[in-house]
C-alpha cells in the first residue's frame, strides 16, 4: 500500500529583484522629497550670480594685472567666495518668492479650470444650473439684509 506524500516547497512569494527595485524606488523618492524646489532654484541662481561676478572680475583684473597671475588668481577667488557669502541669502529669498508665486499662479489656474468645468456641466445639466442660481440668489439676499455670510458659495470648493 502506498501513501500519498505532499511536498510543500518553501519558495519566496516575491522576487528578490522586485524587492531590490522597490527599495531603490523608495530611497530615490525619499531623497527627492528632501531636496526642495526652492533650494535647487536658489543654488542655480547663486551659481549664475557668482559666474557673472567672476566674468566681470576677470575682465577688470586682467586690465590692471601686468603678468602678476598669482594676484589675479587670488583676487578672483576672493570675489568668488565673497559673492557666495553675500548672494546666498538673497538668492534663497528670491527662490522662495518665485516658488510661492508659481504655486499661487498654479492654484489660480486650477480654480479657473474647475470653474470652467462646473459652468460647462451647468450648461448641460439644468439641476446643477438651478443649484448655482439658488446659491447666488441666497448669497445676494444675505448681503442685502446685512447678514454675515456663513459659507459663501465658491465653485472650487465643490469640485
JOCOR-V260456 format. One record per helix or strand of 2 or more residues. SS is the DSSP state (@ for helix, = for strand). FROM is the first residue (numbers start at 1). TO is the last residue. If there is no record, write none. Layout:
BEGIN
((SS	FROM	TO) (SS	FROM	TO))
END
This chain:
BEGIN
((@	16	34) (@	37	64) (@	69	124) (@	126	145) (@	155	157))
END
